[in-house]
Amino acid sequence: MIFVFKTSVKSKVHVKLLKPHLEKKLPNTKWNFDLEDNDKILRIESRENVVLKTIDLLHSQNFVCEELQE
């Protein structure tokens, strides 16, 4: 499954800060940020539902994060 989130992550520095947290909390996933998109999209490919984990993780690091529905 692919999960798509709108975030407040604005720079590669932010991504670098989040990387160890994402790797620890969301093992066995593939993820990437699209910082050129107006919504600063985070896409996560995972076999399990990671919506709550992802939102909680970004909120704990003081970023806005909400799932985008299809």
Summary of the structure (lengths in Angstrom):
residues: 70
radius of gyration: 10.8
end to end distance: 12.6
largest distance: 28.8
contacts: 182
relative contact order: 0.33
helix: 34%
strand: 27%
